[in-house]
Amino acid sequence: MNSGEMLGKKKLLLMNQKPQSDEQLLWYIEEFLGFHIATKAVCPHHRSPFEFISDMFFNKGEDNKVVLASRDSGKTQDIAIINALNIKFKPGIESAIVGAISDQAYKCYSYIQEFHNKNFLYNEVINSIMQVSRYKNGAKVEIVVGTATGVNSPHPNIVFFDETDLIKWNILQQGFSMPHASNIYKSQIILDSTRKDTEISTGSMQKLIDNVEDGLMPFTEIYSWCIWEVIEKCYLPNCSQCKKIMRYNEEGKPESFADKCQGKAKLADGHYQIQEVWKKFTTLDYNTFDSEWLCERPVKSGRMLPQFNENIHMIDCEYNPNLPVDSCQDFGFSNPIVTLFAQIDSSDTVYIFDELVEYERTAEELCAENGSWNLKNKEYKPRIWCCDPENPSDRKTMRTHGINEVPVKCGVYESTQLVRKWLRPVSSPKPKLYVSKKCKFLKNELLNWKRRKNSEEGEDKDNHSIGALRYLLWHYFGDNVSSMPEVMTKNPRQSQGLIKGYTEQSYTGIRQSIMKGYK
């Protein structure tokens, strides 16, 4: 037997041997399935496509998985690879792939057919049509379309939903009942998608992500990767070429590809050609490119606060015992009653670290011994509690129970401009307003508060927490003078008349002295 025959025999042996490690699995996919899978997580909080495939094959992590990934990053291909490996090495396993539309379902099947013609699966197939493929070891794969009828028939071990953001929420709810565990295999739900532009999205993907992050889907974890995880490695000696690839951002200002990349492509090990990403960057509008290729949350048109970007402003932010606490309040009853808790450092950067949202509660209930206002007031001891001056009865109740309410009178337009300025300061590359990731209500309103049609004014909905925020910022940084002289404002213009006999320069020294140790 010559060396070529020996090598062929060894390869045949390895083809039928189940991989036992990540290294063996990666080699098997490249050698027998013919695909290169990216292995590096380039962006913070992202994971590589190979980590998802490996976790599925080796049954690691949570049973259910939500995969948020960019366009052309191989989501459907990855699902087909997982199914092909399961068919080969997990006898009797059953799965269903749900395509959002018929074309997507056919694409899934075409990948499965391609693997049928490769050596590692060629002799395993009994029969295969688009609806169902059966294999000699008892494995089965069904392909269905994401309709009420489609998701009410098969009951496999694993259900894969492909392009979930195009599937209506009620259809997904029906589909979640599809998977059944067997004596050997557990039940699993896998949902993948690009997060589509708001004009075509059903909102299902974002709702899934929010539910997982809020702990409402405890057996589920999120995998995310964008174009920077799957782009080919950049070997260009410098970024001069990418600096010439230009587009205009949402403010109409020029922005280069190098501004977006910031060297990420030099860390990647994917397959997608850099020149092709250049084309998408310059051809697509900024919202489509950022949402579908960078996996950033899509921006709704007509937003009152387009400066807010959850990828920038939402941070891991906790209470800092070295900083004083301030609170701000928007009254309501049938509308939500929203309270925000904030800390301001010596650079005037505002950190919203907690929120409280109540419905149909009176001020007496909220200020009672076990009321949420009273409990938060004792926990954080806010210096002030900024609120709407047009509610004297509730303010009196707050004062009676030891809450230092401060009425703040401000115009909606002017104070909204102040929020915009703190989200994106003209004089600084960094925001002066950050929000804790746990403040979901405030985040949703910052994203969803919209302009009225043919007006610069905002709609009277999705703005309750923003009202509270406006009071706080206006109290410290607007044009009003606090009605509580003992609470020193940090804006020199506001301090005129409160600190007599000092120039703006001498006030700066006083302010630095006051704020020393806060940061």
MILO-170323 format. One record per residue (C-alpha): residue number from 1; residue in one letter; x, y, z. Coordinates in steps of 0.1 Angstrom, whole numbers, padded with zeros to 4 digits, m for minus. Layout:
BEGIN
{NUM a {X Y Z}},
...
// end
This chain:
BEGIN
{1 m {0000 0000 0000}},
{2 n {0015 0034 m0011}},
{3 s {0015 0065 0010}},
{4 g {m0014 0080 m0010}},
{5 e {m0036 0049 m0002}},
{6 m {m0026 0050 0034}},
{7 l {m0035 0086 0036}},
{8 g {m0069 0080 0020}},
{9 k {m0076 0051 0044}},
{10 k {m0067 0072 0074}},
{11 k {m0089 0101 0061}},
{12 l {m0118 0077 0056}},
{13 l {m0114 0065 0092}},
{14 l {m0114 0101 0105}},
{15 m {m0145 0109 0084}},
{16 n {m0165 0084 0104}},
{17 q {m0150 0094 0138}},
{18 k {m0169 0118 0159}},
{19 p {m0149 0150 0168}},
{20 q {m0141 0152 0205}},
{21 s {m0127 0188 0208}},
{22 d {m0131 0222 0192}},
{23 e {m0099 0217 0173}},
{24 q {m0111 0184 0158}},
{25 l {m0145 0198 0151}},
{26 l {m0131 0229 0132}},
{27 w {m0108 0206 0112}},
{28 y {m0137 0182 0104}},
{29 i {m0159 0211 0091}},
{30 e {m0131 0224 0069}},
{31 e {m0119 0190 0056}},
{32 f {m0152 0172 0050}},
{33 l {m0179 0199 0047}},
{34 g {m0157 0224 0029}},
{35 f {m0164 0255 0049}},
{36 h {m0141 0279 0068}},
{37 i {m0158 0291 0100}},
{38 a {m0147 0323 0117}},
{39 t {m0134 0316 0152}},
{40 k {m0126 0351 0167}},
{41 a {m0150 0374 0186}},
{42 v {m0137 0408 0175}},
{43 c {m0162 0432 0191}},
{44 p {m0169 0435 0228}},
{45 h {m0198 0412 0239}},
{46 h {m0198 0393 0206}},
{47 r {m0192 0357 0201}},
{48 s {m0178 0339 0170}},
{49 p {m0199 0317 0146}},
{50 f {m0177 0287 0155}},
{51 e {m0185 0291 0192}},
{52 f {m0222 0288 0184}},
{53 i {m0216 0257 0162}},
{54 s {m0194 0241 0188}},
{55 d {m0218 0248 0217}},
{56 m {m0246 0232 0197}},
{57 f {m0226 0201 0187}},
{58 f {m0211 0195 0222}},
{59 n {m0244 0205 0240}},
{60 k {m0227 0234 0259}},
{61 g {m0245 0264 0274}},
{62 e {m0283 0269 0276}},
{63 d {m0306 0246 0257}},
{64 n {m0322 0275 0237}},
{65 k {m0302 0300 0217}},
{66 v {m0309 0333 0201}},
{67 v {m0284 0342 0173}},
{68 l {m0282 0379 0162}},
{69 a {m0259 0381 0132}},
{70 s {m0252 0404 0103}},
{71 r {m0263 0399 0067}},
{72 d {m0242 0374 0047}},
{73 s {m0225 0361 0078}},
{74 g {m0235 0325 0072}},
{75 k {m0264 0320 0096}},
{76 t {m0284 0296 0073}},
{77 q {m0251 0278 0064}},
{78 d {m0243 0274 0101}},
{79 i {m0277 0259 0108}},
{80 a {m0272 0234 0079}},
{81 i {m0237 0225 0092}},
{82 i {m0251 0218 0126}},
{83 n {m0278 0196 0111}},
{84 a {m0253 0177 0089}},
{85 l {m0230 0170 0119}},
{86 n {m0261 0159 0140}},
{87 i {m0272 0136 0111}},
{88 k {m0238 0120 0109}},
{89 f {m0230 0116 0146}},
{90 k {m0263 0116 0165}},
{91 p {m0284 0086 0155}},
{92 g {m0322 0091 0157}},
{93 i {m0321 0129 0162}},
{94 e {m0349 0148 0146}},
{95 s {m0349 0185 0137}},
{96 a {m0371 0210 0118}},
{97 i {m0358 0241 0100}},
{98 v {m0385 0269 0098}},
{99 g {m0378 0294 0070}},
{100 a {m0394 0328 0075}},
{101 i {m0406 0327 0039}},
{102 s {m0406 0299 0012}},
{103 d {m0374 0312 m0004}},
{104 q {m0356 0310 0029}},
{105 a {m0369 0275 0035}},
{106 y {m0356 0264 0001}},
{107 k {m0322 0280 0008}},
{108 c {m0320 0258 0039}},
{109 y {m0329 0227 0019}},
{110 s {m0303 0235 m0008}},
{111 y {m0275 0235 0018}},
{112 i {m0287 0201 0031}},
{113 q {m0288 0188 m0004}},
{114 e {m0252 0200 m0010}},
{115 f {m0241 0180 0020}},
{116 h {m0259 0149 0008}},
{117 n {m0235 0149 m0022}},
{118 k {m0204 0150 0000}},
{119 n {m0186 0118 0010}},
{120 f {m0193 0121 0047}},
{121 l {m0231 0119 0042}},
{122 y {m0235 0103 0007}},
{123 n {m0242 0068 0020}},
{124 e {m0264 0079 0049}},
{125 v {m0294 0092 0029}},
{126 i {m0325 0070 0025}},
{127 n {m0346 0096 0007}},
{128 s {m0348 0134 0005}},
{129 i {m0374 0158 m0007}},
{130 m {m0378 0194 0005}},
{131 q {m0404 0186 0031}},
{132 v {m0384 0158 0048}},
{133 s {m0350 0140 0046}},
{134 r {m0346 0106 0062}},
{135 y {m0313 0088 0070}},
{136 k {m0302 0052 0077}},
{137 n {m0294 0059 0114}},
{138 g {m0330 0071 0121}},
{139 a {m0322 0108 0119}},
{140 k {m0347 0131 0102}},
{141 v {m0347 0167 0090}},
{142 e {m0379 0186 0080}},
{143 i {m0381 0219 0062}},
{144 v {m0412 0241 0068}},
{145 v {m0423 0276 0061}},
{146 g {m0430 0300 0090}},
{147 t {m0468 0300 0088}},
{148 a {m0494 0289 0113}},
{149 t {m0499 0256 0094}},
{150 g {m0462 0250 0090}},
{151 v {m0453 0253 0127}},
{152 n {m0482 0231 0139}},
{153 s {m0472 0198 0123}},
{154 p {m0437 0184 0131}},
{155 h {m0425 0178 0167}},
{156 p {m0388 0172 0164}},
{157 n {m0361 0174 0191}},
{158 i {m0346 0207 0178}},
{159 v {m0364 0235 0159}},
{160 f {m0343 0261 0140}},
{161 f {m0361 0294 0131}},
{162 d {m0342 0311 0103}},
{163 e {m0345 0349 0098}},
{164 t {m0367 0352 0129}},
{165 d {m0372 0389 0125}},
{166 l {m0395 0382 0095}},
{167 i {m0417 0359 0114}},
{168 k {m0447 0373 0133}},
{169 w {m0447 0370 0171}},
{170 n {m0479 0349 0172}},
{171 i {m0464 0324 0147}},
{172 l {m0433 0321 0169}},
{173 q {m0455 0314 0199}},
{174 q {m0471 0285 0180}},
{175 g {m0437 0273 0169}},
{176 f {m0423 0273 0205}},
{177 s {m0445 0243 0212}},
{178 m {m0429 0222 0184}},
{179 p {m0398 0207 0200}},
{180 h {m0402 0175 0221}},
{181 a {m0375 0157 0241}},
{182 s {m0368 0120 0236}},
{183 n {m0351 0095 0258}},
{184 i {m0317 0105 0243}},
{185 y {m0320 0141 0231}},
{186 k {m0333 0172 0249}},
{187 s {m0357 0197 0232}},
{188 q {m0342 0229 0219}},
{189 i {m0353 0261 0202}},
{190 i {m0327 0280 0180}},
{191 l {m0336 0314 0166}},
{192 d {m0314 0333 0142}},
{193 s {m0318 0365 0123}},
{194 t {m0304 0398 0112}},
{195 r {m0321 0426 0130}},
{196 k {m0339 0442 0101}},
{197 d {m0346 0478 0094}},
{198 t {m0377 0491 0112}},
{199 e {m0396 0494 0079}},
{200 i {m0397 0456 0074}},
{201 s {m0390 0441 0108}},
{202 t {m0418 0424 0128}},
{203 g {m0399 0433 0160}},
{204 s {m0397 0397 0170}},
{205 m {m0360 0396 0172}},
{206 q {m0357 0426 0195}},
{207 k {m0385 0413 0216}},
{208 l {m0367 0380 0221}},
{209 i {m0334 0398 0230}},
{210 d {m0352 0420 0255}},
{211 n {m0370 0390 0270}},
{212 v {m0337 0371 0274}},
{213 e {m0319 0401 0289}},
{214 d {m0347 0408 0313}},
{215 g {m0346 0372 0325}},
{216 l {m0380 0362 0311}},
{217 m {m0366 0333 0290}},
{218 p {m0343 0317 0316}},
{219 f {m0332 0287 0295}},
{220 t {m0320 0308 0266}},
{221 e {m0287 0326 0258}},
{222 i {m0277 0351 0231}},
{223 y {m0250 0348 0205}},
{224 s {m0241 0379 0185}},
{225 w {m0217 0385 0157}},
{226 c {m0215 0413 0131}},
{227 i {m0195 0418 0099}},
{228 w {m0163 0424 0119}},
{229 e {m0164 0388 0131}},
{230 v {m0168 0373 0095}},
{231 i {m0148 0398 0074}},
{232 e {m0115 0385 0060}},
{233 k {m0084 0395 0079}},
{234 c {m0070 0428 0067}},
{235 y {m0033 0428 0057}},
{236 l {m0032 0464 0044}},
{237 p {m0001 0481 0060}},
{238 n {m0022 0511 0071}},
{239 c {m0057 0525 0069}},
{240 s {m0051 0550 0042}},
{241 q {m0074 0532 0017}},
{242 c {m0102 0528 0041}},
{243 k {m0100 0565 0050}},
{244 k {m0109 0573 0014}},
{245 i {m0141 0552 0015}},
{246 m {m0167 0577 0026}},
{247 r {m0204 0580 0034}},
{248 y {m0226 0605 0053}},
{249 n {m0239 0597 0088}},
{250 e {m0273 0606 0102}},
{251 e {m0262 0642 0108}},
{252 g {m0251 0646 0072}},
{253 k {m0214 0646 0082}},
{254 p {m0188 0627 0063}},
{255 e {m0176 0594 0079}},
{256 s {m0150 0570 0066}},
{257 f {m0149 0533 0066}},
{258 a {m0118 0535 0088}},
{259 d {m0139 0554 0113}},
{260 k {m0162 0525 0115}},
{261 c {m0136 0497 0114}},
{262 q {m0111 0512 0138}},
{263 g {m0087 0483 0131}},
{264 k {m0112 0455 0138}},
{265 a {m0106 0438 0104}},
{266 k {m0070 0433 0113}},
{267 l {m0081 0410 0142}},
{268 a {m0106 0390 0121}},
{269 d {m0103 0356 0105}},
{270 g {m0135 0354 0085}},
{271 h {m0144 0349 0048}},
{272 y {m0162 0381 0036}},
{273 q {m0141 0402 0012}},
{274 i {m0132 0437 0025}},
{275 q {m0140 0453 m0009}},
{276 e {m0175 0439 m0007}},
{277 v {m0180 0455 0027}},
{278 w {m0168 0488 0012}},
{279 k {m0196 0486 m0014}},
{280 k {m0222 0480 0013}},
{281 f {m0209 0508 0034}},
{282 t {m0212 0533 0006}},
{283 t {m0243 0520 m0011}},
{284 l {m0267 0514 0018}},
{285 d {m0281 0542 0039}},
{286 y {m0265 0545 0073}},
{287 n {m0294 0531 0093}},
{288 t {m0296 0499 0071}},
{289 f {m0258 0493 0072}},
{290 d {m0255 0499 0109}},
{291 s {m0285 0477 0118}},
{292 e {m0281 0449 0093}},
{293 w {m0243 0447 0091}},
{294 l {m0231 0460 0124}},
{295 c {m0260 0445 0144}},
{296 e {m0268 0479 0160}},
{297 r {m0304 0485 0169}},
{298 p {m0322 0502 0140}},
{299 v {m0332 0538 0143}},
{300 k {m0368 0547 0139}},
{301 s {m0375 0576 0116}},
{302 g {m0388 0608 0132}},
{303 r {m0373 0601 0167}},
{304 m {m0372 0630 0190}},
{305 l {m0338 0619 0204}},
{306 p {m0318 0604 0175}},
{307 q {m0286 0612 0194}},
{308 f {m0293 0583 0217}},
{309 n {m0275 0551 0207}},
{310 e {m0279 0521 0231}},
{311 n {m0245 0508 0220}},
{312 i {m0229 0540 0234}},
{313 h {m0251 0553 0261}},
{314 m {m0262 0520 0278}},
{315 i {m0235 0509 0302}},
{316 d {m0230 0487 0332}},
{317 c {m0237 0514 0358}},
{318 e {m0242 0508 0395}},
{319 y {m0247 0531 0425}},
{320 n {m0214 0548 0434}},
{321 p {m0212 0554 0472}},
{322 n {m0187 0582 0466}},
{323 l {m0212 0603 0447}},
{324 p {m0244 0620 0460}},
{325 v {m0277 0608 0445}},
{326 d {m0304 0630 0428}},
{327 s {m0338 0618 0418}},
{328 c {m0363 0630 0393}},
{329 q {m0400 0623 0389}},
{330 d {m0428 0623 0363}},
{331 f {m0462 0621 0379}},
{332 g {m0489 0598 0366}},
{333 f {m0516 0573 0375}},
{334 s {m0530 0555 0345}},
{335 n {m0499 0567 0327}},
{336 p {m0467 0553 0342}},
{337 i {m0453 0571 0373}},
{338 v {m0416 0571 0366}},
{339 t {m0387 0580 0389}},
{340 l {m0351 0580 0379}},
{341 f {m0321 0579 0402}},
{342 a {m0289 0597 0391}},
{343 q {m0254 0607 0401}},
{344 i {m0234 0635 0386}},
{345 d {m0196 0635 0386}},
{346 s {m0172 0665 0387}},
{347 s {m0172 0667 0349}},
{348 d {m0210 0672 0349}},
{349 t {m0215 0637 0334}},
{350 v {m0249 0622 0344}},
{351 y {m0253 0585 0352}},
{352 i {m0288 0572 0355}},
{353 f {m0283 0541 0376}},
{354 d {m0318 0530 0386}},
{355 e {m0354 0535 0377}},
{356 l {m0388 0530 0393}},
{357 v {m0420 0525 0373}},
{358 e {m0454 0523 0390}},
{359 y {m0490 0523 0377}},
{360 e {m0522 0533 0393}},
{361 r {m0507 0542 0426}},
{362 t {m0515 0574 0446}},
{363 a {m0488 0595 0462}},
{364 e {m0500 0584 0497}},
{365 e {m0495 0547 0487}},
{366 l {m0461 0554 0473}},
{367 c {m0450 0574 0503}},
{368 a {m0464 0549 0528}},
{369 e {m0440 0529 0550}},
{370 n {m0437 0501 0525}},
{371 g {m0443 0523 0495}},
{372 s {m0417 0523 0467}},
{373 w {m0409 0560 0469}},
{374 n {m0403 0558 0507}},
{375 l {m0381 0527 0504}},
{376 k {m0360 0542 0476}},
{377 n {m0357 0575 0495}},
{378 k {m0343 0556 0525}},
{379 e {m0320 0535 0503}},
{380 y {m0304 0562 0482}},
{381 k {m0311 0593 0503}},
{382 p {m0314 0617 0473}},
{383 r {m0304 0653 0479}},
{384 i {m0334 0664 0458}},
{385 w {m0364 0649 0440}},
{386 c {m0370 0670 0409}},
{387 c {m0406 0670 0397}},
{388 d {m0434 0688 0378}},
{389 p {m0445 0719 0396}},
{390 e {m0481 0714 0384}},
{391 n {m0490 0688 0410}},
{392 p {m0490 0706 0444}},
{393 s {m0511 0679 0462}},
{394 d {m0486 0651 0455}},
{395 r {m0457 0673 0462}},
{396 k {m0471 0682 0496}},
{397 t {m0476 0645 0504}},
{398 m {m0439 0639 0494}},
{399 r {m0427 0667 0517}},
{400 t {m0448 0654 0546}},
{401 h {m0430 0620 0543}},
{402 g {m0396 0635 0542}},
{403 i {m0390 0635 0504}},
{404 n {m0371 0666 0493}},
{405 e {m0392 0674 0463}},
{406 v {m0380 0703 0441}},
{407 p {m0404 0716 0415}},
{408 v {m0387 0724 0382}},
{409 k {m0405 0746 0356}},
{410 c {m0391 0742 0321}},
{411 g {m0402 0744 0285}},
{412 v {m0405 0710 0268}},
{413 y {m0386 0722 0237}},
{414 e {m0357 0739 0256}},
{415 s {m0353 0710 0281}},
{416 t {m0354 0684 0253}},
{417 q {m0326 0703 0235}},
{418 l {m0306 0700 0268}},
{419 v {m0311 0662 0268}},
{420 r {m0299 0661 0232}},
{421 k {m0269 0682 0241}},
{422 w {m0260 0658 0270}},
{423 l {m0264 0628 0248}},
{424 r {m0240 0642 0222}},
{425 p {m0220 0672 0234}},
{426 v {m0206 0695 0207}},
{427 s {m0174 0701 0226}},
{428 s {m0166 0665 0236}},
{429 p {m0163 0632 0217}},
{430 k {m0178 0614 0247}},
{431 p {m0215 0617 0259}},
{432 k {m0223 0634 0292}},
{433 l {m0253 0612 0298}},
{434 y {m0251 0574 0305}},
{435 v {m0279 0550 0314}},
{436 s {m0276 0517 0333}},
{437 k {m0285 0486 0312}},
{438 k {m0311 0477 0338}},
{439 c {m0331 0509 0331}},
{440 k {m0352 0492 0304}},
{441 f {m0381 0516 0305}},
{442 l {m0360 0547 0300}},
{443 k {m0341 0530 0272}},
{444 n {m0373 0521 0253}},
{445 e {m0386 0557 0256}},
{446 l {m0353 0572 0245}},
{447 l {m0356 0550 0214}},
{448 n {m0393 0553 0207}},
{449 w {m0403 0589 0216}},
{450 k {m0414 0602 0181}},
{451 r {m0422 0636 0166}},
{452 r {m0457 0646 0158}},
{453 k {m0464 0646 0121}},
{454 n {m0453 0679 0105}},
{455 s {m0441 0692 0138}},
{456 e {m0409 0696 0159}},
{457 e {m0429 0687 0190}},
{458 g {m0430 0652 0204}},
{459 e {m0460 0629 0207}},
{460 d {m0476 0627 0241}},
{461 k {m0465 0591 0246}},
{462 d {m0433 0572 0252}},
{463 n {m0420 0603 0270}},
{464 h {m0427 0598 0307}},
{465 s {m0392 0589 0319}},
{466 i {m0378 0616 0295}},
{467 g {m0400 0641 0313}},
{468 a {m0383 0632 0346}},
{469 l {m0349 0634 0329}},
{470 r {m0357 0668 0315}},
{471 y {m0365 0681 0350}},
{472 l {m0332 0669 0364}},
{473 l {m0310 0683 0336}},
{474 w {m0328 0716 0336}},
{475 h {m0325 0720 0374}},
{476 y {m0287 0717 0372}},
{477 f {m0278 0728 0337}},
{478 g {m0308 0749 0324}},
{479 d {m0318 0785 0327}},
{480 n {m0340 0782 0358}},
{481 v {m0329 0790 0394}},
{482 s {m0336 0763 0419}},
{483 s {m0365 0770 0443}},
{484 m {m0343 0755 0470}},
{485 p {m0314 0779 0476}},
{486 e {m0297 0755 0500}},
{487 v {m0292 0730 0471}},
{488 m {m0262 0745 0451}},
{489 t {m0265 0742 0414}},
{490 k {m0233 0734 0394}},
{491 n {m0240 0758 0365}},
{492 p {m0222 0792 0371}},
{493 r {m0250 0810 0352}},
{494 q {m0276 0796 0376}},
{495 s {m0254 0805 0406}},
{496 q {m0256 0842 0401}},
{497 g {m0276 0856 0430}},
{498 l {m0271 0824 0450}},
{499 i {m0234 0830 0457}},
{500 k {m0230 0868 0458}},
{501 g {m0196 0885 0454}},
{502 y {m0179 0858 0434}},
{503 t {m0168 0859 0398}},
{504 e {m0172 0829 0375}},
{505 q {m0135 0822 0379}},
{506 s {m0138 0821 0417}},
{507 y {m0169 0800 0414}},
{508 t {m0149 0774 0395}},
{509 g {m0126 0770 0424}},
{510 i {m0155 0767 0449}},
{511 r {m0171 0741 0426}},
{512 q {m0139 0720 0424}},
{513 s {m0137 0721 0461}},
{514 i {m0173 0710 0466}},
{515 m {m0169 0682 0441}},
{516 k {m0136 0669 0453}},
{517 g {m0138 0633 0462}},
{518 y {m0170 0627 0443}},
{519 k {m0154 0613 0412}},
// end
